[in-house]
Amino acid sequence: MPLTSKVAIVTGGGEGIGRAIVKRFAQEGAQVVIAEIEPTGQQVAQQLNEQGLKALFLQTDVAKAKDRNNLVRTTLDHFGHIDILVNNAGIYFPRSVFEMTQADWTKMMSVNLDAVFFLSQLAAQAMKEQGGGRIINVASVNSWLGMPLSSHYNAAKGGVAQITRCLAVELAPYNILVNAVAPGFIKTRMAIVDGVDETETEFFKTFYCDHRRIPLGRAGLPEEVASAVYFLASDDCQYITGHLLVVDGGLSITF
Ligand SMILES: NC(=O)c1ccc[n+]([C@@H]2O[C@H](COP(=O)([O-])OP(=O)(O)OC[C@H]3O[C@@H](n4cnc5c(N)ncnc54)[C@H](O)[C@@H]3O)[C@@H](O)[C@H]2O)c1
């Protein structure tokens, strides 16, 4: 199997896109470490272990330096190397420009931006010593598009795109490839805002699907993002670094 003998850390692997990435990596033979704040990570690990696949849950709040250090140290103690890091964990909550507090802003940045950089820093150190590796960040079409109530989220995702490019340049001499995926509308818990699944509303179905504002006429599935992440982690990806692979059904190439 293509990822046999690879050790991969996936943050936020208990739900949604992260869970799909964990499953795909495990099916391709990797030893996956699920770094998840919720106990859902344990359920995913157990389910995969019962299928004979290799997954380990380490309860981790990526926003906490202590947890990030523990995650990397424990992974290295167990397996001796880290081949792939996927910075997927993320949060979203809407805030208007008038209601945004410093605490709102800091909370968003600590999970969606700071953790991406500082966990990459720790993993890159191990990858440098072992002669190479892959870092894959989950950005968003919000990395460059504007959206109301989302200045904190979009600023963080814009930062993730820039971290991807800067680390790609800086870590290239160490054979560390750094790329990102940029999903559009994906059917996960994050699509549910204030109790409403935005991919199930009449407006979404009419405007985005029937009128083809999304050219492929539907929301995406977590597994479809996982396929793109898997490609960036695989040996088929050799001469690509600093790239944002857009997974949005064409949403961002039309108007
Ligand atoms: N769903 C979409 O439409 C969409 C679009 C573009 C980008 N994204 C990005 O994809 C990534 C995954 O989102 P999703 O849609 O699967 O959402 P989700 O809410 O289904 O999953 C996010 C996971 O991250 C975990 N998490 C949150 N905070 C954490 C923390 N501090 N430490 C560790 N784990 C934490 C959650 O518990 C959850 O398991 C996020 O970075 C998100 O911004 C999602």
The ligand as an SDF file (V2000), in Angstrom:
LIG
                    3D

 44 48  0  0  0  0  0  0  0  0999 V2000
  -16.7940   22.4290    5.6240 N   0  0  0  0  0  0  0  0  0  0  0  0
  -16.4490   23.3600    4.7720 C   0  0  0  0  0  0  0  0  0  0  0  0
  -17.2740   23.8090    3.9500 O   0  0  0  0  0  0  0  0  0  0  0  0
  -15.0350   23.8940    4.7410 C   0  0  0  0  0  0  0  0  0  0  0  0
  -14.6700   24.7310    3.6900 C   0  0  0  0  0  0  0  0  0  0  0  0
  -13.3770   25.2230    3.6300 C   0  0  0  0  0  0  0  0  0  0  0  0
  -12.4650   24.8910    4.6100 C   0  0  0  0  0  0  0  0  0  0  0  0
  -12.8420   24.0860    5.6350 N   0  0  0  0  0  0  0  0  0  0  0  0
  -11.8270   23.7600    6.6420 C   0  0  0  0  0  0  0  0  0  0  0  0
  -11.7260   22.3670    6.7690 O   0  0  0  0  0  0  0  0  0  0  0  0
  -11.2250   22.0450    8.0700 C   0  0  0  0  0  0  0  0  0  0  0  0
  -12.0980   20.9660    8.6780 C   0  0  0  0  0  0  0  0  0  0  0  0
  -13.4070   21.4850    8.8290 O   0  0  0  0  0  0  0  0  0  0  0  0
  -14.7220   20.5830    8.7820 P   0  0  0  0  0  0  0  0  0  0  0  0
  -15.6310   21.1900    7.8000 O   0  0  0  0  0  0  0  0  0  0  0  0
  -14.3650   19.1640    8.6650 O   0  0  0  0  0  0  0  0  0  0  0  0
  -15.2990   20.9350   10.2220 O   0  0  0  0  0  0  0  0  0  0  0  0
  -15.7760   19.9900   11.4390 P   0  0  0  0  0  0  0  0  0  0  0  0
  -16.3290   20.9320   12.4450 O   0  0  0  0  0  0  0  0  0  0  0  0
  -16.6340   18.8900   10.9150 O   0  0  0  0  0  0  0  0  0  0  0  0
  -14.4060   19.3440   11.9410 O   0  0  0  0  0  0  0  0  0  0  0  0
  -13.4170   20.1030   12.5890 C   0  0  0  0  0  0  0  0  0  0  0  0
  -12.7000   19.2010   13.5600 C   0  0  0  0  0  0  0  0  0  0  0  0
  -11.6630   19.9630   14.2110 O   0  0  0  0  0  0  0  0  0  0  0  0
  -11.7370   19.6850   15.6010 C   0  0  0  0  0  0  0  0  0  0  0  0
  -11.1800   20.8030   16.3650 N   0  0  0  0  0  0  0  0  0  0  0  0
  -11.7010   22.0270   16.5430 C   0  0  0  0  0  0  0  0  0  0  0  0
  -10.9220   22.7500   17.3540 N   0  0  0  0  0  0  0  0  0  0  0  0
   -9.8690   21.9740   17.6850 C   0  0  0  0  0  0  0  0  0  0  0  0
   -8.7180   22.1690   18.4990 C   0  0  0  0  0  0  0  0  0  0  0  0
   -8.5100   23.3140   19.1640 N   0  0  0  0  0  0  0  0  0  0  0  0
   -7.8280   21.1620   18.6010 N   0  0  0  0  0  0  0  0  0  0  0  0
   -8.0290   19.9860   17.9540 C   0  0  0  0  0  0  0  0  0  0  0  0
   -9.1020   19.7410   17.1850 N   0  0  0  0  0  0  0  0  0  0  0  0
  -10.0150   20.7310   17.0530 C   0  0  0  0  0  0  0  0  0  0  0  0
  -13.2280   19.4980   15.8680 C   0  0  0  0  0  0  0  0  0  0  0  0
  -13.4690   18.8530   17.1120 O   0  0  0  0  0  0  0  0  0  0  0  0
  -13.6280   18.6690   14.6630 C   0  0  0  0  0  0  0  0  0  0  0  0
  -13.4170   17.3010   14.8660 O   0  0  0  0  0  0  0  0  0  0  0  0
  -11.2120   23.3560    8.8550 C   0  0  0  0  0  0  0  0  0  0  0  0
   -9.9070   23.8850    8.8700 O   0  0  0  0  0  0  0  0  0  0  0  0
  -12.1290   24.2490    8.0380 C   0  0  0  0  0  0  0  0  0  0  0  0
  -11.8590   25.6070    8.2230 O   0  0  0  0  0  0  0  0  0  0  0  0
  -14.1100   23.5630    5.7300 C   0  0  0  0  0  0  0  0  0  0  0  0
  1  2  1  0
  2  3  2  0
  2  4  1  0
  4  5  1  0
  4 44  2  0
  5  6  2  0
  6  7  1  0
  7  8  2  0
  8  9  1  0
  8 44  1  0
  9 10  1  0
  9 42  1  0
 10 11  1  0
 11 12  1  0
 11 40  1  0
 12 13  1  0
 13 14  1  0
 14 15  2  0
 14 16  1  0
 14 17  1  0
 17 18  1  0
 18 19  2  0
 18 20  1  0
 18 21  1  0
 21 22  1  0
 22 23  1  0
 23 24  1  0
 23 38  1  0
 24 25  1  0
 25 26  1  0
 25 36  1  0
 26 27  1  0
 26 35  1  0
 27 28  2  0
 28 29  1  0
 29 30  1  0
 29 35  2  0
 30 31  1  0
 30 32  2  0
 32 33  1  0
 33 34  2  0
 34 35  1  0
 36 37  1  0
 36 38  1  0
 38 39  1  0
 40 41  1  0
 40 42  1  0
 42 43  1  0
M  CHG  2   8   1  16  -1
M  END
$$$$
